[in-house]
Amino acid sequence: MAALAHSLYLQGPNPWKVAIFLNELDLAYETELMQFPDLKKEPFESINPNGRVPAIEDPNTGMKVWESGAIIEYLLETYDEANKSGLRYTSGAAKWEQKSWAYFQMSGQGPMYGQRAWFTFVSHNVASFWVHTATILTRSAMCSTTRRRT
Ligand SMILES: N[C@@H](CCC(=O)N[C@@H](CS)C(=O)NCC(=O)O)C(=O)O
């Protein structure tokens, strides 16, 4: 396989899922440690219109991929033909069990752990937190959709 030089925009817990997976597949990669203010503007928003890490750029394919779950699926499909990770289920019950756990992690466990950390370490005002979070997430989702490349 050709040498791979991924740029992984790394800060907070989610990028580590991708780093662990890159290591599992023995893929060479470079990391770029981002600062929070740099996530919500160019040039990073051209990589991830949602302005969050992780995101990767793959010079082998020219692909830019963001959202940790999507990145892991991309790496599985692109670089794990031999099922080195043991996670490349392409059919049957194992495929759908894997997808069930992956969706649970990304839509349930991950966000809940994040919100608990926010309440515990940053904001202790639960009521205003929910209004604030819903507002930010709604705006962020609208902006991401608007910025989506065609
Ligand atoms: N669902 C996303 C979550 C990404 C995410 O929230 N990343 C955090 C760091 S772990 C981040 O970029 N936070 C910056 C922000 O929310 O502005 C994923 O799994 O990639």
The ligand as an ORCA input file, in Angstrom:
! r2SCAN-3c Opt
* xyz 0 1
  N     -20.306     13.766     16.602
  C     -18.982     14.326     16.434
  C     -18.602     15.121     17.671
  C     -17.387     15.957     17.406
  C     -17.123     16.878     18.565
  O     -18.047     17.387     19.253
  N     -15.836     17.135     18.777
  C     -15.439     18.044     19.824
  C     -14.087     17.652     20.392
  S     -14.115     16.009     21.006
  C     -15.310     19.430     19.232
  O     -14.815     19.587     18.147
  N     -15.787     20.436     19.963
  C     -15.667     21.767     19.518
  C     -16.985     22.471     19.493
  O     -17.998     21.866     19.842
  O     -17.010     23.630     19.100
  C     -17.970     13.204     16.141
  O     -18.195     12.096     16.623
  O     -16.989     13.451     15.413
*
